[in-house]
Amino acid sequence: MSQLLLSNLLFTLALLVYVIVSLFDMWKAYTRTSSKTDFLFFILTLITLFIGFLASPFLALAFQWKRSRAKRVIGILLIGIPLTLVLVSRFL
């Protein structure tokens, strides 16, 4: 049981780091271009980070989708691995 708790905690921590790095990228993109879309992503991600963490990684992934291939792949893995593990554990 403790190993499962530790793995969940590590995934949550990794997602939190990914969201924080994406927030930093959003703010840099907004200050560089003054794009309202970048600012909207920043505000929405910041709000969902505190209200409901579940949506924050998806918003961060949507922001990183066309900007950074490496961060897009990291986001897909961070979101996809836990979802896959949950689905596999439900059906096995």
Steps between C-alpha positions, in 0.01 A plus 500: 500500500778744584670436166180596317469813711862592426455450124183711502681771693789497252266525201313786664827677577619452141171642369529795737854575378380473139215743566729748679755490217217555253368792705845656485509446122153652466604809691818537292299463179247758618762757601684448173201520265215650709273234352162481669487126432822441694367710787169309495686166517707638789197618699292187434787267591573698815134489606462128429825434684338618823135408440529164330844368417364245255452749215836680540719239327263491202512879467879492530516231231272703272727802543817301430350312203640720221774670697736228619510146372696372800256652751209368296638146517570536873144621554352213302704251701416661834131503422486176301689266732278547808183482287623180336591348836158584644320351200713185506450453875124540461476229238745250653 
